[in-house]
Amino acid sequence: MNLRIWHIPQVPSNNPYHIPVKDVEEAVRILPILWNYDTYQFENKIKPDYSNVSGLECWNEDTKEWEEYYDDNGNDINEIIETK
């Protein structure tokens, strides 16, 4: 399965940063790093404020488009991370 993280460190930007990942477990490790880095920048006055958003996408061979990833239970990556 083709997967990639998308991350927007400052909403309302509509230009996400993409990171290819080999599996869901790698996304579970990387996403909190991105979130913590945004928090670090805010707490150390590198940026005055922030509102970030992230997710995990999978490539749909049928539609030839990236779409949001959901596991077999219907959980998105944020819900998967919360359960770990």
Sequence and secondary structure as in RCSB ss.txt:
>XXXX:A:sequence
MNLRIWHIPQVPSNNPYHIPVKDVEEAVRILPILWNYDTYQFENKIKPDYSNVSGLECWNEDTKEWEEYYDDNGN
DINEIIETK
>XXXX:A:secstr
  EEEEEESSTT    EEEEESSHHHHHHHHHHHHHHHHHHHHTTSSS    EEEEEEEETTTTEEEE   TTS 
 HHHHHHT 
